[in-house]
Amino acid sequence: MYFVYVLQSEKDQKLYIGCTNSLKRRIKQHESGKVEATKTRRPMKLIYLEGCLNETDAYMREKYFKMGYGRRFIKNRLKKYYKL
């Protein structure tokens, strides 16, 4: 199983979108500063997660989330979260 995940920086509130087949391992990498894109934006908080049955679908979904329509989808999906 593959996971598409969205992290939010508690430092600058910006989103990071990624894809992995081992969510636990990947989150640990983000927390320990081993991911170049997020190491200066820590701590990161997991705010959204989707599971996919194959790698191709997961990477297509990640690519969609990184585009304008996909970011809008995430903000719509998490309306109550953003109102907090």
N, C-alpha and C positions, 0 to 999 in steps of 0.2 A: 504494500500500500504506500502511496505517496501523499504528501501533505503540502498544501499551499497555505502559507501562514502570513499574518500581518502583525508586525510589531510596531509599537508606538514608543518613541523616545520620551522618557519622563523629563528629559532635559530641555528639548526644543519642540516637543509635541509632533514632530514629523513622523511619517510612516515609513516602514521598511517592509517590502514584500519579497518573500522568498519561497523556495520549494525544496523539499527534502524527502528522503525515504526513511530517515531516522530523526524524528522530531526532538526527542530527548537530547540526543547528541548535538544537534544543531543549536538548540536553545542554550546548551552549556557553552558552545563555542561563542555565541553572542555575548553571554554573561561574562566570559573570561577575557573578552577583548580580542579574540582570534579572528574575527571577521572585520576586514578592513573598513567596510562601509558603515559599520555601526560602533566601532571601538571608541570613537570620540563622542558618541551620542548616548552612552550608557548612563543610567540603567534603561533597559528596554522592557516593555510589558507586552505580552501576547494578548491581542484584542480580537483576533478572528482566525479561524482555522477551518479548512475544508479538506476532506479526504477524497482521493481519486484512486481508482483501481489500477491505472497504469501511468507510466512516466510521461508519455506523450500528452495525455489529457491534462495532467498536472502542470506541465510546462506551458501548455496553451492557456490554461486558466491564469497562471502567474503572469504571462505576457498581457492578457486581457486586463488584469488588475492594475498593471503598470500604465495603462493608457487612460485617457480622460474618462471614457465611459465606465471603465472598471473602477476607477477611484470614486466616481459618482455612485456606483453600485455599493461599494463598501460604506460610504457615508450614509446612504439611504438605509442599508441593512442595519447600521448601528446608530440610528437616529437617537434612541434613548441614551445610549452611551455618550454621545456627543453633547447631550443636553445636561449631563451631570455637572 
